[in-house]
């Protein structure tokens, strides 16, 4: 099996890079090839990097609460670039204010993200989800965000 390549970064005007760096290190340790774009990354740069590296997935981080603004049209950018099938993940503090996670998640899934991870998601849960999603793809199955998520029950996320 070929090593999976993941593009990671912090989207938009967000400068919160520490969590993204920790995630990238954990992904590398788990055997993934990581193309880390850093902070303040425009949406188009994620797509360019995915094309240049033949990435298997894009992992977008947003911690300053403006994810809805920064991620609008992200899937469309991927489709326009010929990346219809790429897996797109999003995580962090995606919205301002306390909102039920299920509502936030549904908003981002509706924007075309394959998965949206809530604040405080454990790295082990991200790794398990990636492995399951890549295995599903290799079996020719669709990634289904409607399946139960390991982090919801463990962290008391409002659903």
N, C-alpha and C positions, 0 to 999 in steps of 0.2 A: 504494500500500500504506500502511495506517495505521501510525503509530508505535506500536511495542509498548511496553506499560507493564509495568514490573517492580517488585515490592515486595521490598525488601532489608532485612535486619536481623540482629542477633545474638540468638539465642533464649535464653530462660531467665535464669539468674543470671549469665550470662557477660558480662564487661565488656570483652572484647578487641575494640575497635572499629576499630583502625587499618587492618587488612587489608580490612575490610568497606567502609571509606570509600574506600580505593584502588580497590576493585572498582567501587563506585558511580560514581566519577569516570570510570573507563574505560568503563563501560556508557553513561554520558551522552555521552562523546566519540564512542562508536560509533553514537550516534543513538537510543538508547533513552530513554524517559521513566522516570526512577527515583524511586520513592517510598521514601526511606530512613528506616527506623524507628529506627535507632540500636541501642544496646546494651540489655541487660536487658529484652528484649521478650517478653512472654507469647505463646504460640502463637496464642491467640485474636485478638491484635492484628494479626497477619499476615493472618488471614482477613478481619477487619473492613476493613483497608486495601485488600485485594484487591477486596472488594465495592464499597467506596466509589469506587474509581478504575477499576473495570472492568479490572483487571489481567489480563495475558496469562500471567504466571508469577510465582511466589514463589521468592525465593532466600534460603534460610536459612543462616546461618553459626553455627558453634559451634567454639570453640577450646580450651575448658577440659576437654575430654574427657568431658563428661556428655551428649553428644548423644543417646544411647539413651534416657536418662530424659526429657530435654526434648522430644524429637520423637515420643515414643510417642503414637499417636492423632492425629497431625497430619493425615493424609489424611482420617480420619473427620470431623474438624472441617470440612474443606473440603467434603466430601460433604454433611454436615448443613446447610451454608450454601448449597447449590446450586452449588458450584464443582467439580462432578465432573470436568470436563474441564481444569481449570487445570493447567499444568505446574508441578511442584514440584521444586526443586533444593536440594541440601544440600552444603556443603563445609566443610573445616577439619580440625581435630584432633578427630575425632568420638568417639574412645574413649580410655580410659586404658590405657597399656602398649603394647608392640609386638605388633601382631597383623597377620597377612597381610591386605593391602588387599582382596583378593577376598572374604574372609570378611566384613569390615566392610561393604563395598559391598553384598553380598548381603543382609545384615541390614537395611540401610536401604531397599533396593529392596523387600524384603519388607514393610516398613512403609508402602509406598505412594509413596515418592519416585520420580520419574522418572529422576533422575540423582543420583549421589553422587560428589563430587570429592575426591580424596585431598589430604592436606596438601602444600603446595608446588606445586599446580597453577598453571600459567602463565595469565595473563589471556587471552592469545591463544587458548589451548585452550578457555577458558570461552566466549569470543566465537564461536569456530568451532562449538562444540557448540550454542549458542543459535541461531545462524543455521541450522544444519542441522535442528534440531528444529522451529523455526518453519516452515521450508520444507516439511518433511515434513507438518506439520499442515495447511498451506495446500493441499497435494496430496491431503489427506484420508487420509494415512497415519498409522499409530500411531508414536509415539516408542518406539524399541526400545533399551533400555539394554543389551541383549546384544550390540549392535554393538561392534566394536573401538573403544577409546578412544585418542585421540591421546596422552594423557599417560602411559599405562602404559609404553609402550616407551621413551619419552624419559627417564623418571625412574626406571627400574628398579623400579617398583612391583611388589611380590610379588603374583602372581596365582594 
